[in-house]
Amino acid sequence: MADEDDPFESPRLLLNGAVRHIESFEVRVAAFRQEPEVWSVTASSSPGEVIARIAKPLPPELKQVAFDVVHNLRSALDQAVY
């Protein structure tokens, strides 16, 4: 239950949740980057440049974690404005 003396307690809790999701996202991205054959590197038409592409599909759970981050941030904004 939100403290009636602090109208921003609930948005603050949502922001803390977003921070936890961002940390989870960063850990998952770091693990993905360490997987073998993630990157495809080819020569560019410009001398001395290369093109690096992600050669594997991103894990589906990254989409969910990114959604959770955005949802928490949007909800925090909604509650702060209300």
Stockholm file with secondary structure:
# STOCKHOLM 1.0

chainA/1-82         MADEDDPFESPRLLLNGAVRHIESFEVRVAAFRQEPEVWSVTASSSPGEVIARIAKPLPPELKQVAFDVVHNLRSALDQAVY
#=GR chainA/1-82 SS CCCTTCTTHHHHHHHHHHHHHHHHHHHHHHHHHHSTTCEEEEECSSTTCEEEEECSCCCHHHHHHHHHHHHHHHHHHHHHHC
#=GC SS_cons        CCCTTCTTHHHHHHHHHHHHHHHHHHHHHHHHHHSTTCEEEEECSSTTCEEEEECSCCCHHHHHHHHHHHHHHHHHHHHHHC
//
